[in-house]
Amino acid sequence: MDSAAYAFVQGYLPSPVLTLVDEYALRDGAPLQLWFRVLSDQATRTADAVSPYTAPLTARATASFATMASPVLDRIASAAYNAPDIVVLLLVVVLLVLLLQVLSLVRRLVAWWTRMLFRLIFWSGVVLVIAAMWQRGLAQSAQDAAAIVGRLYGYASFVGDIWRAEYEKYQQQQVQAQAANGGAGLGRSAAAAAAAAAASAASTGRAHPMGGFRIY
C-alpha cells in the first residue's frame, strides 16, 4: 500500500472503512490496482497499434495549425511592438481568466472528491451492515436493531424532556414578569387616582371668614 495515500485517507475514514479501502484499492495486488494496470497496458497497446495510422494525420494537423497561426502571431508581435500598453492589459485579462479557470477547476475537484468520499462512506456503511447481518443472523440483527432504536428513542425522549422543562421554566418567568409589571402598574394607577382626588377636593374648598375652610 502507498504510504502517502494511506496517510491521506487515514484522517478522514473510520477504521472499518479504511480496512476495506486498503484491501480493495490501496494495497499492492488489490483489485483496483490490478484493473488499473490492465487498463494502462491496454491503452498503451492501443496507442502503439494506432500510432502508424495517426502519425500522418497529426503531422498534417500540425502543419495546418502552424500555417493558420503564423499570421496571427505576426500581428500580435507587431501590435506588441506598436502598442505595448494594450498588450499588457490583454495579458492581465488573460491571466485573470486563467486564474478563474484554475479556481473553478479546483472547486470542481473538491466537490467531486467530497461527493466521492460521502458515497464511499455510505456504501461502505451499507456493506458493513449487510456483513453484520450475514454474520450475526437475521434474528440477532433484528434484536440489535430494536436495541439501537430503543436507545435512540430514549435519548430523544431525554432531550425532549429537557427542552420541555426549559420551555416551561421560560414560560413561568414570562408570567411572573408580566404579573410584576401589572402589579406595579396597578399601584401607580391607585396612587395617581388618590392624588387626583386630593387635588379635586382642594380645588372645591373655599376660605371661611373666620380663617377656616368650608366645603360646599
C-alpha positions in Angstrom: 0.0 0.0 0.0 1.2 3.5 -0.8 2.1 5.3 2.5 1.2 8.7 1.1 -2.3 7.6 0.1 -2.8 5.8 3.4 -1.8 8.9 5.3 -4.2 11.0 3.3 -7.3 8.8 3.8 -6.5 7.8 7.4 -7.6 11.2 8.8 -11.0 11.1 7.0 -12.2 7.5 7.2 -13.1 5.3 10.2 -11.1 2.1 10.8 -13.6 -0.4 9.1 -13.8 1.7 6.0 -10.1 2.3 6.0 -9.6 -1.5 6.2 -11.9 -2.0 3.2 -10.2 0.7 1.2 -6.8 -0.8 2.0 -7.9 -4.3 1.0 -9.7 -3.4 -2.3 -8.0 -0.2 -3.5 -4.6 0.8 -1.9 -2.6 -2.3 -1.2 -0.4 -4.0 -3.7 -2.3 -6.6 -5.6 -5.7 -5.1 -4.8 -8.5 -5.5 -7.4 -8.5 -1.8 -8.2 -4.7 -1.8 -8.7 -4.9 -4.9 -11.0 -7.7 -3.3 -13.0 -5.7 -0.1 -13.4 -2.6 -1.9 -14.6 -4.7 -3.9 -17.1 -6.3 -0.7 -18.4 -3.0 1.0 -18.6 -1.4 -1.8 -20.6 -4.4 -2.0 -22.9 -4.3 1.8 -23.5 -0.6 1.6 -24.3 -1.0 -1.3 -26.7 -3.9 0.6 -28.4 -1.8 3.7 -28.8 1.1 1.8 -30.2 -1.2 0.0 -32.7 -2.9 3.2 -33.9 0.2 5.5 -34.0 1.3 4.4 -37.5 -2.2 5.5 -38.9 -2.5 8.7 -36.8 1.1 10.0 -37.3 0.4 11.4 -40.8 -2.8 13.0 -39.7 -1.0 14.5 -36.7 1.7 15.9 -38.9 -0.9 17.4 -41.4 -2.8 18.9 -38.5 0.3 20.4 -37.0 1.4 21.9 -40.4 -2.1 23.4 -40.9 -2.2 24.9 -37.5 1.2 26.4 -38.0 0.1 27.9 -41.3 -3.0 29.4 -39.7 -1.3 30.6 -36.6 1.7 32.3 -38.2 -0.2 35.4 -39.4 -2.0 35.7 -36.1 1.3 35.6 -34.2 2.9 38.1 -36.6 0.0 40.5 -36.0 0.3 40.0 -32.2 4.0 40.7 -32.4 3.5 43.9 -34.4 0.8 45.1 -32.1 3.0 44.4 -29.1 5.7 46.5 -30.7 3.4 49.4 -31.6 1.1 49.5 -28.5 2.7 47.8 -25.5 0.1 49.1 -23.1 -2.7 47.3 -24.8 -0.7 44.1 -24.9 0.0 44.4 -21.1 -3.7 44.9 -20.5 -4.6 41.9 -22.6 -2.0 39.8 -20.8 -3.6 40.9 -17.4 -7.0 39.9 -18.7 -5.8 36.6 -19.9 -4.1 35.9 -16.6 -7.3 36.7 -14.7 -9.3 34.4 -17.0 -6.7 31.6 -16.4 -6.8 32.2 -12.7 -10.6 32.0 -12.6 -10.5 28.8 -14.7 -8.0 27.3 -12.3 -10.1 28.2 -9.3 -13.2 26.8 -11.0 -11.2 23.6 -11.7 -10.1 23.4 -8.1 -13.7 23.9 -6.9 -15.0 21.1 -9.2 -12.2 18.8 -8.0 -13.0 19.5 -4.3 -16.7 19.0 -4.9 -16.1 15.7 -6.8 -13.8 14.3 -4.1 -16.3 15.3 -1.4 -19.1 13.6 -3.2 -16.9 10.6 -3.8 -16.0 10.5 -0.1 -19.6 10.6 1.0 -20.6 8.0 -1.5 -17.8 5.7 -0.3 -18.7 6.2 3.3 -22.4 5.5 2.5 -21.8 2.3 0.5 -19.2 1.2 3.0 -21.8 1.5 5.7 -24.3 -0.5 3.7 -21.7 -3.2 3.1 -20.8 -3.3 6.8 -24.5 -3.5 7.8 -25.1 -6.4 5.3 -21.9 -8.2 6.5 -23.0 -7.8 10.2 -26.5 -9.1 9.3 -24.9 -12.1 7.5 -22.6 -12.8 10.3 -25.0 -12.5 13.2 -28.1 -13.8 11.6 -31.5 -12.2 10.9 -33.0 -12.7 14.4 -30.0 -11.3 16.2 -29.7 -8.4 13.8 -33.4 -7.6 14.4 -32.8 -7.6 18.2 -29.7 -5.4 17.7 -31.7 -3.0 15.6 -34.5 -2.9 18.1 -32.0 -2.2 20.9 -30.4 0.6 18.9 -33.8 2.1 18.1 -34.8 1.9 21.7 -31.6 3.7 22.9 -32.1 6.4 20.3 -35.8 6.8 21.3 -34.7 7.0 25.0 -32.1 9.7 24.1 -34.6 11.6 22.1 -37.1 11.4 24.9 -34.5 12.7 27.4 -33.6 15.6 25.2 -37.3 16.3 24.7 -37.9 16.3 28.4 -35.0 18.8 29.0 -36.4 21.0 26.2 -39.9 21.0 27.6 -38.7 21.7 31.2 -36.6 24.7 29.9 -39.6 25.9 27.9 -42.0 25.7 30.9 -39.4 27.5 33.0 -39.2 30.2 30.5 -43.0 30.5 30.3 -43.2 30.8 34.1 -40.6 33.5 34.1 -42.6 35.4 31.5 -45.8 35.0 33.5 -44.1 36.2 36.7 -42.6 39.2 34.9 -46.0 40.2 33.4 -47.6 39.8 36.9 -44.9 42.0 38.5 -45.3 44.6 35.8 -49.1 44.5 36.2 -48.9 45.0 40.0 -46.6 47.9 39.6 -48.9 49.4 37.1 -52.0 49.0 39.4 -50.0 50.6 42.3 -49.1 53.6 40.1 -52.7 53.9 38.9 -54.1 53.8 42.5 -51.5 56.5 43.6 -52.4 58.6 40.6 -56.2 58.3 41.4 -55.6 59.3 45.1 -53.6 62.3 44.0 -56.3 63.4 41.6 -59.0 63.0 44.3 -57.0 65.1 46.7 -56.4 67.8 44.1 -60.2 67.9 43.3 -61.1 68.2 46.9 -58.7 71.1 47.4 -60.0 72.9 44.4 -63.6 72.7 45.5 -62.9 74.2 49.0 -63.4 78.0 49.8 -61.9 80.2 52.6 -64.1 80.8 55.7 -64.4 84.4 57.1 -63.1 83.1 60.5 -59.9 81.7 58.9 -61.1 78.2 58.2 -62.3 76.4 55.1 -65.8 75.4 54.2 -66.5 72.7 51.7 -69.8 73.0 49.7 
